[in-house]
């Protein structure tokens, strides 16, 4: 069987037969891949924690008819160790994995930007990218990741201008179906009224402007989280199961 190498993040695992596992991966060059890890459920398995969800790995895979087969795995970043020790970060991280799997639909189609976003998001979630030594709030990292991954998928929201007419300003109404914030003239029935500062926070989360994010109040954070969840659910046509467990 032809063999190839790639780096990947493990998104999900499921049992296969008596001792194997099916591993769903988001890879750097091959997009979403489903592969079999032979004997992964045995206590003596050589895979150990290398093929657990959240783990960033360097893999060698053999191409199969329906599923590829993992033949080698080397851990690059053991994100699962840190995330499993913190419930809030674990639940937020789980929502990130579910989002990546839902947005990258086609198997073996390259999705480099989604892969890089996921690895960067997991690093931020575990505190590995904090230059100041202060760990970012898990819900903020999650909301930033969700907005960016939606943008890469072609669903970029508008926060600094009206999504319909393009008028620049901090508008007060948000409608997922319209694509973001709306001015008073373009407001549609059912649009949510947002507090002052929430639109700016959403824009900062999308841009990764963490100093600006740090200035937001609790009301704006809670409201922004709800709007991000609503926007995600609209474009995925149903919400994420894992979001129900995220503390906000």
C-alpha positions in Angstrom: 0.0 0.0 0.0 1.3 3.5 -0.8 2.6 5.3 2.4 2.6 9.1 3.2 3.5 11.3 6.1 1.7 14.3 7.5 1.2 16.1 10.8 -2.3 16.1 12.3 -4.5 16.9 15.3 -6.6 14.0 16.6 -10.2 15.1 16.5 -12.1 12.0 17.6 -11.7 8.3 18.2 -14.2 5.4 18.1 -14.0 1.7 18.7 -13.5 -0.8 15.9 -13.8 -4.5 16.6 -12.2 -5.9 19.7 -8.9 -3.9 19.9 -8.7 -1.3 17.1 -9.8 2.3 16.9 -10.9 4.6 14.1 -9.1 7.9 14.4 -10.5 11.1 12.8 -7.7 13.5 12.0 -7.3 17.0 10.7 -4.0 16.9 8.8 -1.9 19.7 7.5 -1.7 18.7 3.8 -4.5 16.1 3.4 -7.3 17.7 5.3 -9.7 15.5 7.2 -8.6 11.8 7.3 -10.1 8.8 8.9 -7.6 6.0 9.7 -7.4 2.8 11.7 -5.0 2.4 14.6 -4.5 -1.4 14.9 -4.5 -2.7 18.5 -4.9 0.8 19.9 -7.2 -0.4 22.7 -4.9 -3.0 24.0 -3.1 -2.2 27.3 0.2 -3.1 25.6 -0.5 -0.9 22.6 2.5 1.1 21.3 0.2 4.0 20.5 -0.5 4.9 24.1 -1.6 8.6 24.4 -0.3 9.5 21.0 -3.6 9.0 19.3 -5.9 10.6 21.9 -8.1 13.6 21.0 -6.3 17.0 21.1 -2.9 15.4 20.5 -0.7 17.0 17.7 1.2 14.2 16.0 3.6 13.5 13.2 2.1 10.4 11.4 2.9 7.9 8.8 -0.1 6.3 7.2 -0.7 3.6 4.6 -3.5 4.3 2.1 -6.4 1.8 2.3 -9.5 1.2 0.2 -11.9 2.8 2.7 -9.8 3.8 5.7 -6.0 4.5 5.9 -3.9 2.7 8.4 -1.6 4.4 11.0 1.8 2.8 10.9 3.9 5.4 12.9 3.0 8.2 15.3 5.3 10.7 17.1 3.8 13.2 19.5 4.6 16.9 18.7 2.4 18.6 21.2 0.6 16.6 24.0 -2.2 19.2 24.4 -4.5 16.5 25.9 -2.3 16.3 29.1 -2.9 20.0 30.0 -6.5 20.2 28.8 -7.7 17.1 30.7 -6.5 18.7 33.9 -8.8 21.7 33.6 -12.5 21.2 33.0 -13.2 24.7 31.5 -10.3 24.4 29.0 -11.2 20.8 28.2 -14.8 21.6 27.4 -13.8 24.6 25.3 -11.2 22.6 23.5 -13.7 19.9 22.8 -15.9 22.5 21.1 -12.9 23.5 19.0 -12.3 19.9 17.8 -16.0 19.5 17.0 -16.0 22.7 15.0 -13.0 21.7 13.0 -14.6 18.4 12.1 -17.9 20.1 11.1 -16.3 22.8 9.0 -13.8 20.5 7.1 -16.4 18.4 5.4 -14.6 16.7 2.5 -12.1 14.0 3.2 -8.6 14.3 1.7 -9.2 17.9 0.7 -6.4 20.2 1.8 -7.4 22.6 4.7 -4.1 24.1 5.7 -5.6 27.3 7.2 -8.1 25.3 9.3 -5.3 23.1 10.5 -3.1 26.0 11.5 -6.0 27.8 13.3 -6.7 24.6 15.3 -3.1 24.1 16.4 -2.7 27.8 17.3 -6.0 27.7 19.2 -5.0 24.7 21.2 -1.6 26.3 22.0 -3.4 29.4 23.2 -5.9 27.3 25.2 -3.0 25.5 27.0 -1.2 28.8 27.7 1.7 28.0 25.4 1.4 31.3 23.5 0.9 33.7 26.5 3.7 36.3 26.2 2.7 38.0 29.4 2.5 34.8 31.5 -1.3 35.4 32.0 -3.4 32.6 30.6 -6.3 33.7 28.4 -9.8 32.8 29.4 -10.9 29.6 27.7 -14.2 31.1 26.5 -12.3 34.0 24.9 -9.9 31.6 23.1 -12.8 29.5 22.0 -14.8 32.5 20.6 -11.8 33.8 18.8 -11.2 30.4 17.2 -14.8 30.0 16.2 -14.9 33.4 14.5 -11.7 32.8 12.7 -12.5 29.3 11.5 -15.9 30.5 10.2 -14.1 33.3 8.3 -11.7 30.8 6.7 -14.7 28.6 5.8 -16.2 31.6 3.9 -18.6 32.9 6.6 -16.7 36.0 7.7 -19.0 38.2 10.0 -19.1 42.0 9.8 -18.6 43.8 13.1 -17.2 47.2 12.2 -19.7 48.0 9.4 -23.3 47.2 8.7 -23.5 43.8 7.0 -26.1 45.0 4.6 -25.3 48.6 3.5 -21.6 48.8 4.7 -22.0 51.9 6.9 -19.1 52.0 9.2 -19.8 52.3 12.9 -20.5 50.4 16.1 -24.0 49.4 15.4 -26.5 48.0 18.0 -28.2 45.1 16.2 -26.9 41.6 15.3 -28.5 39.1 13.0 -26.7 35.8 12.1 -28.7 35.4 8.9 -27.7 38.9 7.7 -24.0 38.3 8.4 -23.3 40.3 11.5 -24.1 43.8 12.8 -26.8 45.9 11.3 -27.5 49.7 11.4 -30.8 51.1 12.3 -32.0 51.4 8.7 -31.1 47.8 7.9 -32.3 46.3 11.1 -34.5 43.2 10.5 -37.1 41.6 12.7 -35.6 39.3 15.3 -32.2 41.0 15.3 -30.6 41.0 18.7 -29.9 44.3 20.5 -26.4 44.4 21.8 -24.8 46.4 24.6 -22.3 49.2 23.8 -18.8 47.6 23.5 -19.9 44.1 22.4 -19.4 44.7 18.7 -15.9 46.0 19.4 -15.2 42.9 21.5 -16.4 40.7 18.7 -14.1 42.5 16.2 -11.2 42.2 18.6 -11.8 38.4 19.0 -11.9 38.0 15.2 -8.7 40.0 14.8 -6.9 38.4 17.8 -6.4 41.8 19.4 -5.9 40.4 22.9 -5.1 43.8 24.6 -8.5 45.1 23.4 -10.2 41.8 24.5 -8.8 42.3 28.0 -10.6 45.6 28.3 -14.1 44.1 27.9 -16.5 43.8 30.8 -18.2 40.6 31.9 -21.5 41.7 30.3 -19.8 42.1 26.9 -18.0 38.8 27.3 -21.2 36.9 28.0 -23.1 38.6 25.3 -20.4 38.1 22.7 -20.2 34.4 23.6 -24.0 34.0 23.0 -23.8 35.9 19.6 -20.8 33.7 18.4 -22.7 30.6 19.3 -25.8 31.8 17.5 -23.7 32.7 14.4 -22.0 29.3 14.4 -25.3 27.5 14.8 -26.8 29.4 11.9 -24.0 28.4 9.5 -23.7 24.9 10.7 -27.5 24.5 10.5 -27.4 23.1 14.1 -25.5 23.9 17.2 -22.5 22.0 18.6 -23.3 19.4 21.2 -20.1 20.3 23.1 -21.0 24.0 23.5 -23.7 23.0 26.1 -20.9 22.1 28.5 -18.8 25.3 28.1 -19.0 27.6 31.1 -19.7 31.3 30.2 
